[in-house]
Amino acid sequence: MGLGSTASKGLAEHVTRTLASEATNMHRLKSSIIQSVGEYIDELENTEDGIANHALEHIHSNEIILTCGRSRTVECFLKSAARKRKFHVIVTESAPTYDGHEQARALGGPQHRRGGGAGLGCVILGTHAVMANGGLIAASGTHMVAAAARHHSTQVVVCTGLYKLSPLFPFDDDRFNAIVSPDASLVDAVDVASPHYDYVPPELVDILVDHTGGHLPSYLYRLLQENYDSSRELTREIQNL
């Protein structure tokens, strides 16, 4: 009886220590997750303002700026520059969604209509996502705008938050697209697909601007390393908690 009682007591102490250790690890993991989520929320809330702080580095007085579609990040970027500089903004219509109309209304105001310029200064774009090779998944029509800018040797500046960086490569463009109806008023016998996004290859992008500053598309691999942990590193970090 004495040996059995001692063994049971030792087993109970071992189980208690194990449970306490697991509880401590879970508490550390929970605290780490809460901290990471808090940092992520702060980044999301401050991304637009952080990007807008770099506007004067890319927009000059009396320039003509071309943008495509609706982007709150681009809106903040242009409005930030307009506080100190005068320039024209041209917004593409972006049919059939006509997001360009909404963007033009958001930018409405005398500070965006004054000034003049002989030619297009630069193209400023928003994006839905930035792929691992530096290419963009952006609003339909963006590829045509970027290609025209490259043909005329006009700089293409893309405003994007780091949370839009993707570790995926665009081997299949359609995989990252959404096919929608081009117009609800079309006759039923007509079947027309309207891609919601364009893939813009990295060679048509000159610079990516996030809240930390401007980067070349070729530098994206470093940003991905800084913002995405490999599965092995993530497993090791969890095990060390």
C-alpha positions as CSV (number, residue, x, y, z in Angstrom):
1,M,0.0,0.0,0.0
2,G,2.8,2.4,0.8
3,L,4.5,1.9,-2.6
4,G,1.2,2.3,-4.4
5,S,0.4,5.5,-2.5
6,T,3.9,7.0,-3.2
7,A,3.6,6.1,-7.0
8,S,0.1,7.7,-7.2
9,K,1.3,10.8,-5.4
10,G,4.3,11.1,-7.8
11,L,2.1,10.6,-10.8
12,A,-0.3,13.3,-9.6
13,E,2.6,15.7,-9.0
14,H,3.9,15.0,-12.6
15,V,0.4,15.6,-14.1
16,T,0.0,18.8,-12.1
17,R,3.4,20.1,-13.2
18,T,2.6,19.2,-16.9
19,L,-0.7,20.9,-16.8
20,A,0.8,24.0,-15.1
21,S,3.5,24.1,-17.8
22,E,0.9,23.7,-20.6
23,A,-1.2,26.4,-19.0
24,T,1.8,28.8,-18.9
25,N,2.6,28.1,-22.5
26,M,-1.0,28.7,-23.6
27,H,-1.0,32.0,-21.6
28,R,2.3,33.0,-23.4
29,L,0.8,32.0,-26.8
30,K,-2.4,33.9,-26.1
31,S,-0.5,37.0,-25.0
32,S,1.7,36.8,-28.1
33,I,-1.3,36.4,-30.4
34,I,-3.1,39.4,-28.8
35,Q,0.0,41.5,-29.2
36,S,0.4,40.5,-32.8
37,V,-3.3,41.2,-33.6
38,G,-3.0,44.6,-31.9
39,E,0.0,45.5,-34.0
40,Y,-1.8,44.4,-37.1
41,I,-4.8,46.5,-36.3
42,D,-2.6,49.5,-35.6
43,E,-0.9,49.0,-39.0
44,L,-4.3,48.8,-40.8
45,E,-5.6,51.9,-39.1
46,N,-2.4,54.0,-39.9
47,T,-1.4,52.6,-43.3
48,E,-3.2,55.3,-45.4
49,D,-1.8,58.2,-43.3
50,G,1.7,56.6,-43.4
51,I,1.6,56.3,-47.2
52,A,0.2,59.8,-47.6
53,N,3.2,61.2,-45.7
54,H,5.4,60.3,-48.7
55,A,3.2,62.0,-51.3
56,L,5.4,65.1,-51.7
57,E,8.3,62.8,-52.7
58,H,6.4,61.8,-55.8
59,I,4.0,64.6,-56.7
60,H,5.4,68.0,-57.9
61,S,3.7,71.4,-58.5
62,N,1.8,71.9,-61.8
63,E,1.9,68.2,-62.7
64,I,-0.9,66.2,-64.3
65,I,-1.5,63.0,-62.4
66,L,-3.5,60.1,-63.9
67,T,-5.2,57.5,-61.7
68,C,-7.5,54.6,-62.3
69,G,-10.5,53.4,-60.4
70,R,-11.5,53.9,-56.8
71,S,-8.8,53.8,-54.1
72,R,-9.0,55.4,-50.6
73,T,-5.3,55.0,-50.3
74,V,-4.7,57.0,-53.5
75,E,-7.3,59.5,-52.4
76,C,-5.5,60.2,-49.1
77,F,-2.1,60.3,-51.0
78,L,-3.4,62.9,-53.5
79,K,-5.1,65.0,-50.8
80,S,-2.0,65.0,-48.7
81,A,0.1,66.4,-51.6
82,A,-2.7,68.9,-52.5
83,R,-2.3,70.6,-49.1
84,K,1.1,72.1,-50.3
85,R,1.1,71.7,-54.0
86,K,-1.2,72.5,-57.0
87,F,-1.7,69.9,-59.7
88,H,-4.3,68.3,-62.0
89,V,-5.8,64.9,-61.5
90,I,-7.3,62.8,-64.3
91,V,-9.4,59.8,-63.2
92,T,-10.3,57.1,-65.7
93,E,-14.0,56.2,-65.9
94,S,-13.5,52.5,-65.1
95,A,-16.7,51.2,-66.7
96,P,-18.8,49.2,-66.1
97,T,-18.5,49.8,-62.4
98,Y,-17.7,53.5,-62.9
99,D,-15.5,53.6,-59.8
100,G,-13.7,56.4,-61.4
101,H,-16.7,58.7,-60.9
102,E,-16.7,57.9,-57.2
103,Q,-13.0,58.6,-57.0
104,A,-13.4,61.9,-58.9
105,R,-16.2,63.0,-56.5
106,A,-14.0,62.1,-53.5
107,L,-11.2,64.2,-54.9
108,G,-13.6,67.1,-55.8
109,G,-12.4,70.5,-54.7
110,P,-10.6,73.5,-56.1
111,Q,-7.3,72.2,-54.7
112,H,-7.4,69.4,-57.3
113,R,-8.5,71.6,-60.3
114,R,-6.0,74.4,-60.1
115,G,-2.6,74.6,-61.7
116,G,-1.4,73.5,-65.1
117,G,1.1,71.2,-66.7
118,A,2.4,70.6,-70.2
119,G,2.2,66.8,-70.0
120,L,1.5,63.8,-67.7
121,G,3.8,63.8,-64.7
122,C,3.1,60.3,-63.4
123,V,0.5,57.6,-62.9
124,I,-0.6,56.9,-59.3
125,L,-2.4,53.6,-58.8
126,G,-4.0,51.6,-56.0
127,T,-4.0,47.8,-56.0
128,H,-6.0,44.9,-54.6
129,A,-2.9,42.8,-54.0
130,V,0.8,42.7,-54.7
131,M,2.1,39.3,-55.8
132,A,5.4,37.8,-54.9
133,N,7.1,38.8,-58.2
134,G,6.0,42.4,-57.8
135,G,3.1,42.2,-60.1
136,L,-0.3,43.7,-59.2
137,I,-3.9,42.4,-59.0
138,A,-5.6,45.7,-59.6
139,A,-8.9,47.1,-60.9
140,S,-9.8,46.2,-64.5
141,G,-8.2,48.7,-66.8
142,T,-5.1,49.2,-64.7
143,H,-2.9,47.1,-67.1
144,M,-3.8,49.3,-70.1
145,V,-3.0,52.5,-68.1
146,A,0.3,51.0,-66.9
147,A,1.2,49.8,-70.4
148,A,0.5,53.2,-71.9
149,A,2.6,54.9,-69.2
150,R,5.5,52.6,-70.0
151,H,5.2,53.4,-73.7
152,H,5.4,57.1,-73.0
153,S,8.2,56.7,-70.3
154,T,5.9,57.9,-67.5
155,Q,6.5,56.8,-64.0
156,V,4.0,54.4,-62.4
157,V,3.7,54.8,-58.6
158,V,1.6,52.2,-56.7
159,C,0.2,53.0,-53.2
160,T,-0.2,49.8,-51.2
161,G,-0.2,48.7,-47.6
162,L,2.2,45.9,-46.5
163,Y,-0.9,43.8,-45.6
164,K,-1.6,43.5,-49.4
165,L,1.7,41.7,-50.1
166,S,1.1,38.1,-51.1
167,P,3.7,35.2,-51.0
168,L,1.9,33.7,-54.1
169,F,3.1,33.8,-57.7
170,P,0.6,34.6,-60.5
171,F,1.1,31.4,-62.5
172,D,-2.6,31.5,-63.3
173,D,-4.1,34.9,-63.7
174,D,-7.7,33.7,-63.7
175,R,-7.2,32.1,-60.3
176,F,-6.9,35.5,-58.7
177,N,-9.7,37.1,-60.7
178,A,-13.5,37.5,-60.3
179,I,-15.7,37.3,-63.4
180,V,-18.8,39.5,-63.0
181,S,-21.6,40.6,-65.3
182,P,-20.6,43.6,-67.5
183,D,-24.1,45.1,-67.6
184,A,-27.4,44.0,-66.1
185,S,-29.4,45.4,-69.0
186,L,-27.8,43.1,-71.6
187,V,-30.2,40.7,-73.3
188,D,-30.4,37.2,-71.8
189,A,-29.1,35.5,-75.0
190,V,-25.7,37.3,-74.7
191,D,-23.1,35.8,-72.4
192,V,-20.3,38.3,-71.8
193,A,-17.7,38.0,-69.0
194,S,-16.2,41.1,-67.4
195,P,-13.0,40.5,-65.4
196,H,-13.1,42.5,-62.2
197,Y,-9.3,42.7,-61.9
198,D,-6.2,43.1,-64.1
199,Y,-2.8,41.5,-63.7
200,V,-0.1,44.1,-64.1
201,P,3.3,42.6,-64.5
202,P,6.2,44.0,-62.4
203,E,8.0,45.5,-65.4
204,L,5.1,48.0,-65.8
205,V,5.6,49.2,-62.2
206,D,8.3,51.7,-61.3
207,I,7.9,52.0,-57.5
208,L,5.7,50.7,-54.7
209,V,4.9,53.1,-51.8
210,D,3.9,51.8,-48.4
211,H,4.0,53.5,-45.0
212,T,7.8,52.9,-44.7
213,G,8.6,54.6,-48.0
214,G,9.2,53.7,-51.7
215,H,10.5,50.3,-52.9
216,L,11.4,48.8,-56.3
217,P,9.3,45.8,-57.3
218,S,12.6,43.8,-57.3
219,Y,12.9,44.5,-53.5
220,L,9.6,42.8,-52.8
221,Y,11.3,39.5,-51.8
222,R,12.9,41.3,-48.8
223,L,9.6,42.7,-47.7
224,L,8.0,39.3,-47.9
225,Q,10.8,37.9,-45.7
226,E,10.2,40.6,-43.2
227,N,6.4,40.1,-43.1
228,Y,5.9,36.4,-43.7
229,D,7.5,33.7,-41.5
230,S,8.3,30.4,-43.1
231,S,6.3,27.4,-41.7
232,R,9.4,26.0,-40.0
233,E,10.2,29.4,-38.3
234,L,6.6,29.8,-37.2
235,T,6.6,26.2,-35.7
236,R,9.8,26.9,-33.9
237,E,8.5,30.1,-32.4
238,I,5.4,28.4,-31.2
239,Q,7.4,25.6,-29.6
240,N,9.7,28.1,-27.8
241,L,6.7,29.8,-26.2
